[in-house]
Amino acid sequence: LGNKLKLNNEELLNLGVAALLHDVGLKKIDDAIISKNSKLTLAEMKIVQKHSIYSVEILRQNKINNQDIIDAVMHHHERYDGGGYPSGFGKREISKFASILAICDVFDALTNNRPHRKEYKSFEALKIMMKDSEMINQFNQEYLHMSIKML
């Protein structure tokens, strides 16, 4: 997707670093919550939602201060309808990198087994991302359609 959007080599490298490290903060969350076999409680969800902030803390501790990387890692769970976290950003505030990571992160989550559910096939995952009422306003639609065309 970065290539399709004509990102330069430095931007592609930064996007790759952000993609590789975006969830590193999950290591600071109790494994009992991460691997729970049932739906998380509201309190547990609030704990998990802190992983973006923890990820940025870990990046900064390791001298990764590139603003594109930091922004993408911090905001990859923001939603175009403003319903995401940690900042409740909407369409106008979400960066290109965070928008790309959001699509990739959800696709990855849907196509892999989770403790509380089985994986979806790629086609089913894309269908959910495009048509599910919970997700329809979550993503940059232009980027999502580009991603689908590239697959």
Secondary structure, 3 states (H helix, E strand, C coil): CCCCCCCCHHHHHHHHHHHHHCCHHHHHCCHHHHCCCCCCCHHHHHHHCCHHHHHHHHHHHCCCCCHHHHHHHHHCCCCCCCCCCCCCCCCCCCCHHHHHHHHHHHHHHHCCCECCECCCCHHHHHHHHHHCCCCCCCCCHHHHHHHHHHC
